[in-house]
């Protein structure tokens, strides 16, 4: 029956979904503020009574209101014997005094110690988070550096390209020089062969002519020639 | 009901003061108990730890006015100790019967005394849960009795209430420490019996 009451406030669409048992509707964020954990404990009076309880009387009765109420209400309860002061009351009174003593004497020291421990836990958790952030930052810095150094790589690549081109040029020139010398050698060879051929043919021609001339000389010619020579010599000697 | 309120809940990653205190307490107790239990049975340690917390809170809250002290009753204590001890005992008899029988006669006991020794050992075995529960309830009963007597005295002699309150305070401090110690003793002894059974 109570479940029906609770269903009354649900819109019809949602009711249908709830009836089918299908939970496909997206969870809507509620408009309620997120619960926040109070870091410091709220104020208390007498070691354990929350301060808000005293605030209830404050607008109507002022500061003394709650105390007056407690006293009068207490005396009423005791006097009319609604509350009987038997043994449990006295034990409770003693227990309360012990707890108040512990709260006021040991409480602050214990609280300070526990706060220190909590801070240590928090710092520990935070330090791991900060380490993670620092690591990520270092990675980003490293990547930026890598990016920067990769830009330098472009320059290095250009230089390497130029270097390769220069090497190719040098190689080409070297090849050219080799080709030149080789061609020159060949041409020299040919020119030398030509020279030799010419010399041989010249020599041969000279020999042939000489031989032909010598063959053509008849003994009479030789004789006349000799005589002419002797005559010339005689004339020369006579002149001398 | 109060114990439900008092047990800390972990909603946040960073512990609160009470959370931290409670965790430290559990950590110390865990170290204490882990010494008395074999390493292979360390998973069963939580039974004894929770038992100790249960008894400790029962003892402690029974000191508050108008709260029923259940641990001062044999019915309650015996149901705790007997059920656990009996389970250990049955486990021992079922799994290691020879060992169980061997331990009934102590080492180097003279032959004429052997029969007698078996009876004594058996009695000492069976008496264990009773001693446990009677120890706890007698401590609680005596403590509460003295407290009630003293508060009755306070009720009748209101003129000397400061002196009687001081005595009552000392007694209460003793009772608070006793509530912890008795719970510790109860659970550590049970853990020792558990250790013997396997």
Interface residues (C-beta under 8 A of the other chain):
Chain A: X37 X41 X85 X86 X87 X88 X89 X90 X91 X92 X93 X94 X95 X97 X98 X110 X111 X114 X115 X117 X118 X121 X122 X125
Chain B: X11 X12 X13 X14 X15 X16 X17 X20 X21 X24 X63 X64 X65 X66 X147 X148 X151 X152 X154 X155 X165 X168 X169 X172 X173 X176
